[in-house]
Amino acid sequence: MEAIMSISESDTESTMTREIDGATSVLERTEALAEFFEAQAREAEDLGRLPLETVQQLKASGLVRLLQPREYGGYEAHPTDFAQAVINVGSRCGSSGWVAGVVGVHPHGLAMGDPRILAELWGEDPDVWTSSPYAPMGLARPVEGGFRFSGHWKFSSGTDASDWVIIGGLWRVRMEPPTAKTYATSCCPAATMR
């Protein structure tokens, strides 16, 4: 059996080069902000984090929403479009590009999760950012309705500018051998982290 696949010109057209939902394209917005990102690069480096104005400009550009579902205010863009927008920013300010790339990829993974989490994350504000110190640095204890996490998680790029965090923990399961460990993750509001 032979399969033939043809790709039409419209299939290869980048979502970044046309209007998205009537707004200026994200690529155009990141290009328009090139001088801004270049000018604040030193401040970002000196602070060891993105300045608040940089976070605000990244949010306004829509870059972090490129891989986010349309249903929750995102663009559902192709990953190559996301990568190009990150390159546009990162070529002017490495720190800004890095954080935009790290934080901006989370909507893609989260979109495959429970719709109740998505509604809680982006139902009221599509510009909610999530960070990911999800290495299993803590412990996850099963409780009614889910898990209770405890522990200390290491730094993750973009955490200081994020509204939610994705954390991970190890939990023991009752099976042979009794020391078997399993990994669990949770997405929770950053304000609940103490």
Buried (B, 14 or more C-beta within 10 A) or exposed (E): EEEEEEEEEEEEEEBBEEEBEEEEBBBBBBBEBBEBBEEBBEBBEEBEBBBEEBBEBBBEBBBBBBBBBEBBBBBBBBEEBBBBBBEBBBEBBBBBBBBBBBBBBBBBEBBEEEEEBBEBBBEEEBBBBBBBBBEBBBBBEEEEEEBBBEEEBEEBBBBBBBBBBBBBBBBBEEEEEEEEEEEBBBBBBBEEEE
